[in-house]
Amino acid sequence: MTLSVRSVLFLVALVASCTLSTSLTPQSIFSPLDANTIGGDTAPLRIPTVHESAVQGRRIMHLTTIGTLSTVFPSSEPSAAPLENRPAGLEGAPIGLMDYFADCEPAAGNPTILAVDIATSFKNARAGSNVTLSMRWVPPDAHVRSYSPAALPRFSLVGYLEDLSDEDVEKGGVASCFVRHHRDARLWLPGNRIHESRWVRLVVNGVYWIGGFGDRAYIGWIPVDVWKNVTAEEVEQCRLPGEKTGVLSTLVDWLGLSWGLW
């Protein structure tokens, strides 16, 4: 039996979708707005559930280790501010900066961060600012395939920073977990000679999710209990667009096809 190009793309999308208790139709996540049919057959769109969206988010957090850490400047300037030559009038203004994180406490769903005390984000947090960690899914093959960033998932974790105890760090193997994702971070682990640093977790108390276009993806808040109750098995089974999925993915790479051709 000879498979058409559209049939191959359909099979690849099916394999790439998150394998959950209720499977997702490929069109509900991956297809563009005008592609409601595959091979001439009408395929109704279905928006993923909140739980399915939470699984996708946890998968993204498991694979994506760089995000934007946002805080708010305090109403009173910290003592170190003069060293920064910080302009006046920043009180209450938000600032988002790149930072490293790692999924070193998967049972809790709280990302682990190596806080360097001299950094603005951690000064603001120490002064009482709430924290938001934003991340998005960038497919590893985005350099060779055509994706619409607006159609891909992104989300923000809202919460506060909490120091990890020495017991937490040792029992969870936090240092080795973090360095496995960020080798250069060895230079500023706690106890280094350059900057004071410490291990913290972002305690998640809110998750705002944008799964893609609103006619085929969930957009809105994910309850914290749903976020935290995602299982390791669900995260492992989930596949996001662009993840390697075996023979079919290799075939599509060889043919030079992309999701953008649907």
N, C-alpha and C positions, 0 to 999 in steps of 0.2 A: 504494500500500500504506500502510495506516495503522499507525503504531507505537503500542503501548501505552506507558503511563508506565514500566512495568518494563523494557520493551525499550529505551526511551530511556536509562534509568539504567544498564542493562547496557552500552550502547554508550559512554556517557560514562566509565564505570569502565574499560572496555577501553582507551580512548584515554588515560586518566589513568595507567594502569599504566606501570611502567618498561619501556621497549623494550630488551630485552637479547637476548643470543644465544639464551636460552631464555625465551620470554615468560612473564609471570606471569599466572595467572588472577586476575580482579578480586576474587573471593571470598577469595583467599588473603591479601589485605591489607585490603580495605575493608569487607567485609560484617560485620554483627554476628553474635553467636554463634548466634542462632536462624535465620539466613537461609542455608540450605544449598541452596535452590532458586531458580531464576530462571525465571519464566514456567511453573512447574510441572515443569521439567526438573531432575533431580538433577545438581548440579555438584560433583564431588569437590574437596575442599580440597587445596591443595598448599603446603607451607611453602617459602618462597623459600630458595634456596641461600645459603651463606655469601658467595659472590661477589656475588650479586644484592643481598644486604643491604649489602655494602660499597659498591656503586654507589649505593644509596639514601643511605647515610651521607655519601658524598662529595658527592652532590647537595645534601643538607641543609647541609653545611659551605660549599658554594659560594653558597647563597642566604641562609643564616642567619648574621648577623654579630654577634650578641650571645649570650654564653654565661655559664656560671657557672665561675669559675676557683677551684679549691679547692687549698688548701695546708695545711700543719701548722705550728703555732707551734714554734719551736726550743726545745731544752732550755735554752739559755742566752739571756738576754734581749739583743737587739741594743742598741747604744748609744743609738739613737734612741727606744727604748721609753718612757723617762720623758716625752718630749714628747707621747706619746699618752695618758698617764695610764692605761697598760695594767694591768689587774688582775693580781694574782699567781696562780700556779697554772694558767696556760694551756699550759704545756709539753706538747707532744704532742697538743693539741686541734686538730681540723680546723676550718677556716673556709672557707666558700664565698661569693664575692662576684661581682657582675656585672662583666663586662669586655667590651671590644670586641675583635674579631678580624676577620681578613679572609683570604680564600683567595688569597694573593698568590704562593704557590709551589705551584701545582697539580700540577706534575710530581712533587713529592716527597710531597704529601699532608700537609704540616706547616703548620698555621695560623700566620699572622703576627700578632704582638701588639705594640702600642706600650706598652712598660713605663715607667710613671711611678715613679721610684725611691722616692718618699715613700709609695706605696701599700702596704698591709699584705701583699698577695699577693706582691709583688716583694721586699719585705724578707724574708719567709719563704723564698722561693725562693733568695735570695742567701745565706741562712743554711744552705742545704742541703736544703730541703724538695723532695720530688718534687711534681709538679703534675698536676692533672686538670682538663681543660676539658670541661664537660658542656653539651650542647645538645639541643634537641628541635625537632621540626617543628610549627610553628603555621601552619595553612593561611591564606593571605591573605584568604580569604572566611569565616573563622571567625565573624565578627561577624554574618553573615546566614544561616549554615548550622549545623546541629546536628552536632557531632563529639564523639566520646568521646575525651578526651585519652589515656585508657589504651590506646586502640586505635591510636594514632599512634606513629611511631618516635621514639626518643630514644637517646642513647648518650653515652659518656664516652671521651675520649682521655687516656690515661695516659702521662706522659713527664717531660721536664725542659726548662727554658728554656735556649736557646743564643743568644748575641749574633749578630746579622747583621754581617758585615763591610761596610765602606764599598762594596766592589766588589759584594757581594750586593745592597745597597740600590740602587745606581745601575743595575746591569745589569738587575735585576728590576723597576725602576720602582716600588719598594715604596711610597714616599711617595704618589705619585699613585694607586696602587691602593687604598691604605688610605683616603685622603681621599675617594675616589669612593664608598666605602661609609659613611664617617663624616665628614661635612663639618665638624662641630664640632671634630673632632680636630685641625684646623689650629692650634688654640690651644695645643696641647701637643706639637707635633712636636719632635724633637730640635733644640736650639738656641733654644727659646723662653725668654722672660724670667720665666716663672712657676715651672716645676718642671723638674728634670733628668729627661730621658727618653731612651729608646734603643729601637732596633728589636730584637726577639727573635723567634725561632721556637719553637714547642712541638715538640720532637722526639718524635714519636709512637713509643712502644715497646709500646703495648697499646691495644686497642680493645674496649670492652665494649658490646654492642649489645642493645637491646630493641626489636624491630620492631613490637610490639603484643601482642595476645593470643597466648598460646603455642600454641594449636591451629591457628594460621594464619600465624604469623610466627616467624622465627628469633630465639632468645634465647640469647646466649652470647658467647664471645670470637671476634673476627675476627682471624686472623693478620696481623701487620704487613705481610708481603710481599703478601698479598691486598689490603690497604688501599692500599698504595703503588702497586700495579700496575694500579689502575683507570685506564682511559684517559680523556682529555678527551672523546672521542667518546661514550663510555658515559655520562659525566656529562651531556653535552648532550642525549642522547636520553632520559634518564630523566625521568619526570614523577611528581610526588608528588601526593597527594590535595589538591585545592583549587587547583592551578596552572591557569592559563587554558590551555585546549586547543582553542580555535577555536569553530566554529559550534555544536557540540553543547553545549559549556560555556555559551555565550551563551543557547542555548535553555533549558537547565536553569535558569539565572539568571532568565530571563523567566518561566518557569513557577513559580518560587518553590520549586523542589524542593531536597532536600538528601540527602546520603548517609545521614543519620540516619533517613530514611523507609524504608530498605530493610527 
